[in-house]
Amino acid sequence: MAGAVGLSQALSYARDLKSLYERSRARERELEQMQERLHAAYRQSLQYAIDLRKTYRRLEQSSFQSLLGLANALEAKDVYTRGHSGRVAALARRIALAAGVAPGAADIVAQAGLLHDLGKIAIPEGVLRKPGPLSEEEWAVMRRHPIVGAQIVAPLEFFAEGAVIVRHHHERHDGSGYPDGLRGELIPLGARIVAVADVHDALASDRPYRPRLARDEVVRHLEAEAGHTLDARLTALCVHLTADAAPERAV
């Protein structure tokens, strides 16, 4: 009799264990299914984030291209500045690479070179195209263009470093530049690079107030400014990189 009771209890215990096991397995399957759903939701969210990022980048690039078109249109109105920003950008990139700047960062420097004069859209034509010296009042207006340019490109989050370069490309090594009077290495490297390329192209191009300078005159001027208004190392790189430039170049 006692044996029968023990067997009955053992069978009951086994049934309880089986039921508990089955409930446990069912719970595991539910958890696995829930985990799969979570993974699927994560993958979907990740893909959505990737698609959104791609769309955002396309919008940013579209905005950049629109600004570049605006800058080109601004230059195209004046035969003296036509192509200036493109030449500055190309030379700035070469200087940046020669100075040891990583290719991606050099591209940002070049892009800033393309847009460095965009703020001149806010300068009155009479000041911008004046063939003679500017008055103090006109200089005050002209000195606003780096600030305006930086403000225009500032909404492009991917171009934050470029906006800094645009703002400071007229700063000078001795602190005599604008808009903030920065000096030496306080001036961002990209801005110092664009400054050298900008001055080189201005000297080597026809302007309303003078014809382009010969190669030796350009070099003399750059070397005279090296260590004073322009970064000496970057100026030396510029002189070296442009040593094979044709003496006569169409603007």
C-alpha positions in Angstrom: 0.0 0.0 0.0 2.8 2.4 1.0 4.6 1.5 -2.3 1.5 2.4 -4.3 1.2 5.8 -2.5 4.8 6.5 -3.1 4.5 5.6 -6.8 1.4 7.8 -7.1 3.3 10.7 -5.5 6.3 10.2 -7.8 4.1 10.2 -10.9 2.3 13.3 -9.7 5.6 15.0 -9.0 6.8 13.9 -12.5 3.7 15.4 -14.1 4.2 18.6 -12.2 7.9 18.7 -13.3 6.8 18.1 -16.9 4.2 20.8 -16.7 6.7 23.2 -15.2 9.2 22.3 -17.9 6.6 22.8 -20.7 5.6 26.2 -19.3 9.3 27.1 -19.0 9.9 26.1 -22.6 6.8 28.0 -23.8 8.1 31.1 -21.9 11.5 30.7 -23.5 9.9 30.5 -27.0 7.9 33.6 -26.2 11.1 35.4 -25.1 12.9 34.2 -28.3 10.0 35.5 -30.4 10.1 38.8 -28.5 13.9 39.0 -29.0 13.4 38.3 -32.7 10.8 41.1 -32.9 13.1 43.4 -31.1 16.0 42.5 -33.4 13.8 43.1 -36.4 12.6 46.4 -35.0 16.3 47.4 -34.4 17.3 46.5 -37.9 14.4 48.4 -39.3 15.3 51.4 -37.1 18.9 51.2 -38.1 18.0 51.1 -41.8 15.7 54.0 -41.3 18.5 55.9 -39.6 20.9 55.1 -42.5 18.4 56.1 -45.1 17.7 59.3 -43.1 21.4 60.1 -42.8 21.9 59.5 -46.6 18.9 61.9 -47.3 20.4 64.4 -44.9 23.8 64.2 -46.6 22.2 64.6 -50.0 20.4 67.7 -48.8 23.6 69.1 -47.3 25.5 68.5 -50.5 22.7 70.0 -52.5 22.8 73.1 -50.2 26.6 73.2 -50.6 26.3 73.0 -54.4 23.7 75.8 -54.4 26.1 78.0 -52.4 28.9 77.1 -54.7 26.7 78.1 -57.7 25.9 81.4 -55.9 29.7 82.0 -55.4 30.4 81.2 -59.0 27.6 83.5 -60.2 29.1 86.3 -58.0 32.5 85.8 -59.6 31.2 85.6 -63.1 29.9 89.1 -62.9 33.5 90.4 -62.8 36.1 89.4 -65.4 38.8 90.1 -62.8 37.6 87.6 -60.3 36.2 84.9 -62.6 37.7 81.6 -61.6 39.5 83.1 -58.6 37.9 80.8 -56.0 38.5 77.7 -58.0 42.2 78.5 -58.3 42.4 79.4 -54.6 40.7 76.0 -53.7 43.0 74.0 -55.9 46.2 75.7 -54.6 44.9 75.5 -51.0 44.4 71.8 -51.3 48.0 71.3 -52.6 49.4 73.4 -49.8 47.4 71.6 -47.2 48.6 68.2 -48.4 52.2 69.4 -48.6 51.8 70.6 -45.0 50.8 67.2 -43.9 47.1 67.7 -43.6 45.1 64.5 -44.0 43.3 64.2 -47.4 39.8 64.5 -45.9 40.7 67.7 -44.0 42.5 69.0 -47.1 39.2 68.6 -49.0 37.5 70.8 -46.3 40.2 73.4 -46.8 39.6 73.3 -50.6 35.8 73.6 -50.2 36.4 76.6 -47.9 38.5 78.0 -50.6 35.7 77.7 -53.1 33.4 79.6 -50.7 35.8 82.0 -49.0 34.5 85.1 -50.8 30.8 84.1 -50.7 30.1 86.9 -48.1 30.9 89.5 -50.8 27.4 89.0 -52.0 26.5 91.5 -49.2 29.0 94.1 -50.5 27.6 96.9 -52.7 28.8 96.8 -56.3 30.3 100.3 -56.0 32.6 99.1 -53.2 33.3 95.6 -54.7 34.2 96.8 -58.2 35.8 100.2 -57.2 39.0 100.6 -59.4 40.7 102.9 -56.8 41.6 102.7 -53.1 38.7 102.2 -50.7 37.8 104.8 -48.1 37.7 103.9 -44.4 33.9 103.6 -44.6 34.2 101.3 -47.6 36.9 99.2 -45.9 34.6 98.8 -42.9 32.0 97.4 -45.3 34.5 95.2 -47.1 35.8 93.7 -43.8 32.3 92.3 -43.1 32.5 89.8 -45.9 34.2 87.0 -44.0 31.6 87.2 -41.2 28.8 87.2 -43.7 30.3 84.3 -45.6 30.7 82.2 -42.4 27.1 83.0 -41.4 25.8 81.8 -44.8 27.6 78.4 -44.6 27.1 77.9 -40.8 23.8 76.0 -41.2 25.7 73.2 -43.0 26.6 71.1 -40.0 29.1 68.9 -41.9 30.9 72.1 -42.9 31.6 73.5 -39.4 35.3 73.5 -39.9 34.9 75.1 -43.3 32.8 77.9 -41.8 35.7 78.7 -39.4 38.1 78.9 -42.3 35.8 81.2 -44.2 35.5 83.5 -41.2 39.2 83.7 -40.6 40.8 83.7 -44.1 41.7 87.4 -43.8 43.4 87.1 -40.4 47.1 87.9 -40.6 50.1 86.3 -38.9 51.0 89.6 -37.1 47.4 90.2 -35.9 46.7 93.0 -38.4 43.9 91.1 -40.2 40.2 90.8 -39.7 37.5 90.2 -38.5 38.9 89.1 -35.1 42.6 90.3 -35.2 43.9 86.7 -34.5 47.6 86.2 -34.8 50.1 83.4 -35.4 48.9 79.9 -34.7 45.7 81.2 -33.1 44.6 81.5 -36.6 43.1 78.1 -37.7 45.5 76.2 -40.0 43.0 76.0 -42.8 42.4 79.7 -42.7 46.2 80.3 -42.9 46.4 78.0 -45.9 43.5 79.7 -47.7 45.1 83.1 -46.9 48.3 82.2 -48.6 46.5 80.8 -51.7 44.2 83.8 -51.8 47.1 86.3 -51.8 49.1 84.3 -54.4 46.2 84.2 -56.8 45.4 87.9 -56.3 49.0 88.8 -57.1 49.1 86.5 -60.1 45.8 87.8 -61.6 44.7 91.0 -63.3 42.8 93.3 -61.0 40.9 96.6 -61.7 43.7 98.6 -59.9 46.7 96.8 -61.5 47.7 94.1 -64.0 48.9 90.7 -62.8 52.4 90.6 -61.5 55.2 88.6 -63.1 56.2 85.4 -61.3 59.4 86.9 -59.7 57.4 89.8 -58.4 54.8 87.5 -56.9 57.5 85.5 -55.2 59.2 88.6 -53.9 55.9 89.9 -52.4 55.1 86.5 -50.8 58.6 86.2 -49.3 58.4 89.7 -48.0 55.1 88.9 -46.2 56.2 85.5 -44.9 56.4 85.6 -41.1 54.7 89.0 -41.1 51.2 88.8 -42.5 51.4 85.3 -43.9 52.5 82.0 -42.3 56.2 81.5 -43.2 56.1 77.7 -43.7 52.9 77.7 -45.7 54.2 80.6 -47.9 57.4 78.7 -48.6 55.3 75.6 -49.6 53.2 77.8 -51.9 56.3 79.3 -53.6 57.7 75.8 -54.1 54.4 74.3 -55.4 53.8 77.1 -57.9 57.4 77.2 -59.1 56.4 75.5 -62.4 53.4 77.7 -63.0 53.1 79.2 -66.4 54.2 82.9 -66.5 51.1 83.8 -68.5 47.8 82.3 -67.4 44.3 83.2 -68.6 42.0 84.6 -65.9 
